[in-house]
Amino acid sequence: MSNLQLKLEAFIDDVNREDSLTLRFMEKITDTMFFLIKWAAIPFAIYLLFVISSW
């Protein structure tokens, strides 16, 4: 139990720091997700334009 408590305290200390590894990791995840969504949506939007124009 004390091992878990030490890990939790280290995590909390890391999040509270200015150059947090955890926050940089979360930033990289959200940047990657935004990049994938952005570039996956462009072909989908073009497809929708073609479908709508054929009505």
MOPAC internal coordinates of N, CA, C and O (Angstrom, degrees):
PM7 1SCF
backbone

  N    0.0000 0     0.00 0     0.00 0    0    0    0
  C    1.4534 1     0.00 0     0.00 0    1    0    0
  C    1.5216 1   110.84 1     0.00 0    2    1    0
  O    1.2310 1   120.36 1   141.58 1    3    2    1
  N    1.3359 1   116.91 1   -38.42 1    3    2    1
  C    1.4618 1   118.99 1  -179.65 1    5    3    2
  C    1.5309 1   110.23 1   -68.59 1    6    5    3
  O    1.2310 1   120.25 1   149.75 1    7    6    5
  N    1.3494 1   117.13 1   -30.25 1    7    6    5
  C    1.4566 1   120.47 1   177.09 1    9    7    6
  C    1.5271 1   110.05 1   -63.91 1   10    9    7
  O    1.2310 1   120.26 1   137.37 1   11   10    9
  N    1.3147 1   117.10 1   -42.63 1   11   10    9
  C    1.4616 1   121.84 1   177.61 1   13   11   10
  C    1.5267 1   110.67 1   -64.71 1   14   13   11
  O    1.2310 1   120.80 1   139.61 1   15   14   13
  N    1.3141 1   116.08 1   -40.39 1   15   14   13
  C    1.4628 1   120.34 1   179.23 1   17   15   14
  C    1.5302 1   110.72 1   -64.96 1   18   17   15
  O    1.2310 1   120.02 1   140.57 1   19   18   17
  N    1.3216 1   117.57 1   -39.43 1   19   18   17
  C    1.4616 1   120.72 1   178.14 1   21   19   18
  C    1.5266 1   110.95 1   -65.35 1   22   21   19
  O    1.2310 1   120.63 1   139.88 1   23   22   21
  N    1.3259 1   116.40 1   -40.12 1   23   22   21
  C    1.4610 1   119.51 1   178.22 1   25   23   22
  C    1.5181 1   111.10 1   -66.30 1   26   25   23
  O    1.2310 1   119.85 1   140.45 1   27   26   25
  N    1.3114 1   117.88 1   -39.55 1   27   26   25
  C    1.4535 1   121.57 1   178.06 1   29   27   26
  C    1.5266 1   111.12 1   -64.89 1   30   29   27
  O    1.2310 1   120.15 1   138.31 1   31   30   29
  N    1.3153 1   117.31 1   -41.69 1   31   30   29
  C    1.4604 1   120.68 1   177.49 1   33   31   30
  C    1.5246 1   111.32 1   -64.36 1   34   33   31
  O    1.2310 1   120.17 1   140.46 1   35   34   33
  N    1.3333 1   117.28 1   -39.54 1   35   34   33
  C    1.4610 1   120.67 1   177.99 1   37   35   34
  C    1.5344 1   110.33 1   -65.43 1   38   37   35
  O    1.2310 1   120.61 1   140.74 1   39   38   37
  N    1.3361 1   116.44 1   -39.26 1   39   38   37
  C    1.4668 1   120.76 1   177.77 1   41   39   38
  C    1.5303 1   110.72 1   -63.97 1   42   41   39
  O    1.2310 1   120.29 1   135.48 1   43   42   41
  N    1.3093 1   117.05 1   -44.52 1   43   42   41
  C    1.4690 1   121.34 1   179.85 1   45   43   42
  C    1.5299 1   110.28 1   -64.29 1   46   45   43
  O    1.2310 1   120.33 1   138.23 1   47   46   45
  N    1.3180 1   116.97 1   -41.77 1   47   46   45
  C    1.4684 1   120.07 1   177.63 1   49   47   46
  C    1.5233 1   111.02 1   -63.40 1   50   49   47
  O    1.2310 1   120.60 1   140.94 1   51   50   49
  N    1.3416 1   116.45 1   -39.06 1   51   50   49
  C    1.4586 1   120.48 1   179.66 1   53   51   50
  C    1.5264 1   110.93 1   -65.50 1   54   53   51
  O    1.2310 1   120.09 1   136.50 1   55   54   53
  N    1.3075 1   117.44 1   -43.50 1   55   54   53
  C    1.4696 1   120.87 1  -179.29 1   57   55   54
  C    1.5236 1   110.70 1   -65.20 1   58   57   55
  O    1.2310 1   119.65 1   146.20 1   59   58   57
  N    1.2980 1   118.27 1   -33.80 1   59   58   57
  C    1.4661 1   121.43 1  -177.59 1   61   59   58
  C    1.5266 1   113.44 1   -79.07 1   62   61   59
  O    1.2310 1   119.93 1   167.70 1   63   62   61
  N    1.3241 1   117.74 1   -12.30 1   63   62   61
  C    1.4689 1   120.10 1   178.65 1   65   63   62
  C    1.5146 1   110.83 1   -77.96 1   66   65   63
  O    1.2310 1   120.95 1   -21.95 1   67   66   65
  N    1.3226 1   115.79 1   158.05 1   67   66   65
  C    1.4698 1   121.54 1  -179.38 1   69   67   66
  C    1.5291 1   111.41 1   -69.41 1   70   69   67
  O    1.2310 1   120.05 1   140.38 1   71   70   69
  N    1.3257 1   117.52 1   -39.62 1   71   70   69
  C    1.4672 1   122.07 1  -178.50 1   73   71   70
  C    1.5315 1   110.77 1  -106.97 1   74   73   71
  O    1.2310 1   121.18 1  -123.84 1   75   74   73
  N    1.2984 1   115.35 1    56.16 1   75   74   73
  C    1.4538 1   122.57 1  -173.94 1   77   75   74
  C    1.5243 1   111.63 1   -69.91 1   78   77   75
  O    1.2310 1   120.61 1   -46.49 1   79   78   77
  N    1.3239 1   116.44 1   133.51 1   79   78   77
  C    1.4581 1   121.21 1   175.50 1   81   79   78
  C    1.5237 1   110.70 1   -67.15 1   82   81   79
  O    1.2310 1   120.60 1   142.11 1   83   82   81
  N    1.3063 1   116.47 1   -37.89 1   83   82   81
  C    1.4592 1   121.05 1  -179.42 1   85   83   82
  C    1.5198 1   111.06 1   -64.15 1   86   85   83
  O    1.2310 1   120.29 1   135.60 1   87   86   85
  N    1.3181 1   117.05 1   -44.40 1   87   86   85
  C    1.4549 1   120.23 1  -179.81 1   89   87   86
  C    1.5223 1   111.71 1   -68.48 1   90   89   87
  O    1.2310 1   119.94 1   143.52 1   91   90   89
  N    1.3233 1   117.73 1   -36.48 1   91   90   89
  C    1.4646 1   120.00 1   176.12 1   93   91   90
  C    1.5237 1   110.67 1   -65.14 1   94   93   91
  O    1.2310 1   120.41 1   141.44 1   95   94   93
  N    1.3267 1   116.82 1   -38.56 1   95   94   93
  C    1.4640 1   121.47 1   177.85 1   97   95   94
  C    1.5230 1   110.59 1   -64.84 1   98   97   95
  O    1.2310 1   120.13 1   135.27 1   99   98   97
  N    1.3228 1   117.37 1   -44.73 1   99   98   97
  C    1.4662 1   120.66 1   178.51 1  101   99   98
  C    1.5262 1   110.98 1   -65.39 1  102  101   99
  O    1.2310 1   120.20 1   143.50 1  103  102  101
  N    1.3286 1   117.23 1   -36.50 1  103  102  101
  C    1.4623 1   121.19 1   177.42 1  105  103  102
  C    1.5243 1   110.55 1   -63.48 1  106  105  103
  O    1.2310 1   120.60 1   138.19 1  107  106  105
  N    1.3329 1   116.46 1   -41.81 1  107  106  105
  C    1.4584 1   119.92 1   179.33 1  109  107  106
  C    1.5296 1   110.80 1   -65.17 1  110  109  107
  O    1.2310 1   120.05 1   141.29 1  111  110  109
  N    1.3203 1   117.50 1   -38.71 1  111  110  109
  C    1.4629 1   121.02 1   178.30 1  113  111  110
  C    1.5243 1   110.29 1   -63.85 1  114  113  111
  O    1.2310 1   119.77 1   132.83 1  115  114  113
  N    1.3258 1   118.04 1   -47.17 1  115  114  113
  C    1.4610 1   120.20 1  -178.31 1  117  115  114
  C    1.5260 1   111.67 1   -68.42 1  118  117  115
  O    1.2310 1   119.83 1   144.36 1  119  118  117
  N    1.3290 1   117.93 1   -35.64 1  119  118  117
  C    1.4619 1   120.02 1   175.92 1  121  119  118
  C    1.5259 1   111.31 1   -63.71 1  122  121  119
  O    1.2310 1   120.56 1   138.21 1  123  122  121
  N    1.3203 1   116.53 1   -41.79 1  123  122  121
  C    1.4590 1   120.82 1   178.40 1  125  123  122
  C    1.5195 1   110.98 1   -65.65 1  126  125  123
  O    1.2310 1   120.30 1   137.67 1  127  126  125
  N    1.3190 1   117.03 1   -42.33 1  127  126  125
  C    1.4599 1   120.05 1   178.65 1  129  127  126
  C    1.5309 1   110.74 1   -63.05 1  130  129  127
  O    1.2310 1   119.94 1   136.93 1  131  130  129
  N    1.3340 1   117.72 1   -43.07 1  131  130  129
  C    1.4580 1   120.75 1   178.95 1  133  131  130
  C    1.5182 1   110.71 1   -63.63 1  134  133  131
  O    1.2310 1   120.06 1   138.51 1  135  134  133
  N    1.3321 1   117.49 1   -41.49 1  135  134  133
  C    1.4554 1   121.47 1   178.83 1  137  135  134
  C    1.5286 1   110.72 1   -60.85 1  138  137  135
  O    1.2310 1   120.19 1   133.82 1  139  138  137
  N    1.3233 1   117.25 1   -46.18 1  139  138  137
  C    1.4646 1   120.80 1  -179.99 1  141  139  138
  C    1.5209 1   112.05 1   -65.45 1  142  141  139
  O    1.2310 1   120.36 1   137.62 1  143  142  141
  N    1.3137 1   116.92 1   -42.38 1  143  142  141
  C    1.4668 1   120.05 1   179.83 1  145  143  142
  C    1.5242 1   109.97 1   -65.55 1  146  145  143
  O    1.2310 1   120.53 1   138.19 1  147  146  145
  N    1.3154 1   116.59 1   -41.81 1  147  146  145
  C    1.4615 1   120.57 1  -178.62 1  149  147  146
  C    1.5232 1   110.73 1   -62.65 1  150  149  147
  O    1.2310 1   119.93 1   131.93 1  151  150  149
  N    1.3092 1   117.75 1   -48.07 1  151  150  149
  C    1.4590 1   120.07 1  -176.01 1  153  151  150
  C    1.5170 1   112.87 1   -79.96 1  154  153  151
  O    1.2310 1   119.41 1   161.58 1  155  154  153
  N    1.3070 1   118.74 1   -18.42 1  155  154  153
  C    1.4621 1   120.40 1   173.41 1  157  155  154
  C    1.5230 1   110.66 1   -82.13 1  158  157  155
  O    1.2310 1   119.83 1   154.96 1  159  158  157
  N    1.3131 1   117.93 1   -25.04 1  159  158  157
  C    1.4592 1   121.26 1  -177.70 1  161  159  158
  C    1.5208 1   112.00 1   -79.87 1  162  161  159
  O    1.2310 1   119.47 1   153.46 1  163  162  161
  N    1.3186 1   118.62 1   -26.54 1  163  162  161
  C    1.4636 1   120.73 1  -178.68 1  165  163  162
  C    1.5366 1   111.14 1   -63.37 1  166  165  163
  O    1.2310 1   118.60 1   128.76 1  167  166  165
  N    1.3325 1   120.27 1   -51.24 1  167  166  165
  C    1.4710 1   118.44 1   177.34 1  169  167  166
  C    1.5349 1   112.41 1   -63.53 1  170  169  167
  O    1.2310 1   120.29 1   145.87 1  171  170  169
  N    1.3004 1   117.05 1   -34.13 1  171  170  169
  C    1.4650 1   120.07 1   178.44 1  173  171  170
  C    1.5262 1   110.68 1   -65.82 1  174  173  171
  O    1.2310 1   120.05 1   139.26 1  175  174  173
  N    1.3075 1   117.50 1   -40.74 1  175  174  173
  C    1.4666 1   120.81 1   178.34 1  177  175  174
  C    1.5231 1   110.54 1   -65.94 1  178  177  175
  O    1.2310 1   119.93 1   140.62 1  179  178  177
  N    1.3211 1   117.75 1   -39.38 1  179  178  177
  C    1.4678 1   120.67 1   176.70 1  181  179  178
  C    1.5274 1   110.14 1   -63.94 1  182  181  179
  O    1.2310 1   120.63 1   136.68 1  183  182  181
  N    1.3197 1   116.41 1   -43.32 1  183  182  181
  C    1.4675 1   120.51 1   176.82 1  185  183  182
  C    1.5313 1   110.79 1   -58.82 1  186  185  183
  O    1.2310 1   120.25 1   136.01 1  187  186  185
  N    1.3248 1   117.13 1   -43.99 1  187  186  185
  C    1.4705 1   119.99 1   179.46 1  189  187  186
  C    1.5328 1   110.96 1   -63.61 1  190  189  187
  O    1.2310 1   120.18 1   142.34 1  191  190  189
  N    1.3111 1   117.27 1   -37.66 1  191  190  189
  C    1.4622 1   119.62 1   177.55 1  193  191  190
  C    1.5256 1   111.26 1   -63.35 1  194  193  191
  O    1.2310 1   120.14 1   139.66 1  195  194  193
  N    1.3280 1   117.35 1   -40.34 1  195  194  193
  C    1.4696 1   120.06 1   177.36 1  197  195  194
  C    1.5136 1   111.44 1   -66.48 1  198  197  195
  O    1.2310 1   119.95 1   138.79 1  199  198  197
  N    1.2982 1   117.70 1   -41.21 1  199  198  197
  C    1.4742 1   121.02 1  -179.85 1  201  199  198
  C    1.5295 1   110.39 1   -65.78 1  202  201  199
  O    1.2310 1   120.43 1   136.25 1  203  202  201
  N    1.3027 1   116.78 1   -43.75 1  203  202  201
  C    1.4603 1   120.57 1  -178.88 1  205  203  202
  C    1.5398 1   110.21 1   -66.99 1  206  205  203
  O    1.2310 1   120.36 1   142.47 1  207  206  205
  N    1.3341 1   116.92 1   -37.53 1  207  206  205
  C    1.4632 1   118.94 1  -177.82 1  209  207  206
  C    1.5247 1   112.09 1   -71.31 1  210  209  207
  O    1.2310 1   119.83 1   160.36 1  211  210  209
  N    1.3268 1   117.93 1   -19.64 1  211  210  209
  C    1.4728 1   120.04 1  -179.85 1  213  211  210
  C    1.5261 1   112.25 1   -85.28 1  214  213  211
  O    1.2310 1   119.48 1   177.70 1  215  214  213
  N    1.3073 1   118.60 1    -2.30 1  215  214  213
  C    1.4784 1   119.88 1   179.27 1  217  215  214
  C    1.4649 1   110.16 1   -71.08 1  218  217  215
  O    1.2310 1   120.10 1   180.00 1  219  218  217

